[in-house]
Amino acid sequence: MTRGFLITSIAAVTLLIPLRVAAHHGSAAFDTGKRVVLKGTVTQWVYSNPHCLLSLEVTGADGQVVRWIAEGQAPNVIFPVGYRKDSFKGGDQVTLTVEPVKNGRPLGRILQVVLADGTKLGAASSAPLNTSVPPSQ
Amino acid sequence: MRMLPGVLVVLVGLCVAVETSAQNSSPGGWLTPQWDKPRITDANRKPAPRRSIAGMWGPADGPGAGTQAQGVPAKPNNGKPENQLPYTPFGLELYRSHKALEGVDAVLPSEDNDPRNRCEPLGMPRENHYNVRLTQIFQDDYKVAILYHYDNRWRIIWTDGRELPKLVDGGVEIGGEVRERRFFGYSVGRWVDDNTLEVQTVGMMPDDRVWLDSTGRPISEQVRVTETFRRLDYDRLEWSETIDDPKVYTRPWETMKLPMRLHDPRTDVMEYYCSPSEQENYNKLFGNGASGKGAP
């Protein structure tokens, strides 16, 4: 599903303390330990319960644009790690690291977002970024 | 009658005086929670106030410590032998009928039947086991009120000596009358010493309305919940819970011993609602796709 898209392996990851939070959907849907790094353009940022959602348009090497959606935990959970209602706006260029879902759709949960100015926002989900599992993409 | 205006003036004056004295300033404004608190040591330990658990409390080990995504903390649902629960045959059947999104038997989002995901009230005791974060406790001479973060729920624990209602078919008996079951049941507390409040709760909803935790462990209307709030010192509270549910479990068992830490009373608490419309939007944008439902 993601083949051909601009995906970068993480050579080194920032050590982040994982937030052990209850995903509204649990962890069964996610490909635990897998990491996908996406560079794209923000189309929407939904700051609501039960999960915040960041939508991103990612252009692949073949020129095809795919809309990825990544979820974070609820606002009250991710506020302390820096996510705000106005953290993203349409058109922002970001680098997003997600733990994708197992079924290959362009969905995942937010592990890290790097803004255009280099600002890093950390894990917005229960999956730790500092996993020992190598990136598979 | 002629004196009434004067009396009113005095009463109003008293009210204003009380109101004024109750208004402390908050120079910090809208304070956000401070989770990285210094450890309590002999050097900074302050004595516990007598018979008071009032305050703004949060899990001592940080906001994630109260999440309990893997089930009640004393028995996480991870498949390990030591965490197997003493189910009755009915209890085991009930557990297997629950399709949870968390724990060792977790299912995909489209397959779950957790009442939480329909924004049903969690009730007691599950409210104690779902994203416990900043928790405000108020008390007066008659009762203790607990204000939970999740879904802005609250419950009352009566400490005025009233008796715990008796569990009967269909609800509880109070003064010879059968009263309704409640999501948060009927709670009474008594001080067993100057720093320990023991609370009994009965009269909760039946097993088809509520779960014990997010991994689908069951609970029934026959459950009796015993909580112990032990104020260790000024800044620390230990919140323990044991459940006795003969319909579901063959013996009582301890579900949690959660250390809590006192927070600044001026801390602003963000909302954490279960909103059906937001839930629907989430499923539409993400949850259904994560489950493989709908067009890719």
Interface residues (C-beta under 8 A of the other chain):
Chain A: M1 L19 R20 V21 A22 A23 H24 H25 G26 S27 A28 A29 F30 V46 S48 N49 P50 H51 L53 S55 I69 E71 A74 P75 N76 V77 F79 P80 V101 N103 G104 R105 L107 S126
Chain B: T32 P33 W35 P63 G64 A65 T67 Q68 A69 A100 L101 E102 A106 V107 L108 P109 D112 N117 Y130 N131 R133 H149 S214 V269 M270 E271 Y272 Y273 C274 S275 E278 Q279 N281 Y282 L285 F286 G287 G289 A290 S291 G292 P296
